[in-house]
Amino acid sequence: DGSKYQVDIRVFGDEGALLLDVERERLEVRRHDGKNFTMAIPHNAGDYECDVPPNRFVELIQGHGANQSPGEVAARSVELIDAMFRSASQRGRPVTV
């Protein structure tokens, strides 16, 4: 139907925030020290089809195909999620990852 997938990622840290919006083709860094910047992203640069990852995941669950995703990616993701929970439990204080 021509509509883009909605991917809006916001990462907040002790120096500011990173904002990525694929639908609007926008990447911004907003820093507490005022050194903000916006990166120009060409039209349709973030355009992609999102059918392959979920379909491959289902195939793996069904016992078909091979998992080509390195375990390191999953391990780092779990570390980040753990850090988010630890930071949230400490009123948003920075924590070590």
Buried (B, 14 or more C-beta within 10 A) or exposed (E): EEEEEEEEEEEEEEEBBBBBBBEEBBBBBBEEEEEEEEEEBEEEEBEEEEEEEEEBEEEBEEEEEEEEEEEEEEEEEEEEEEBEEBBEEEEEEEBEE
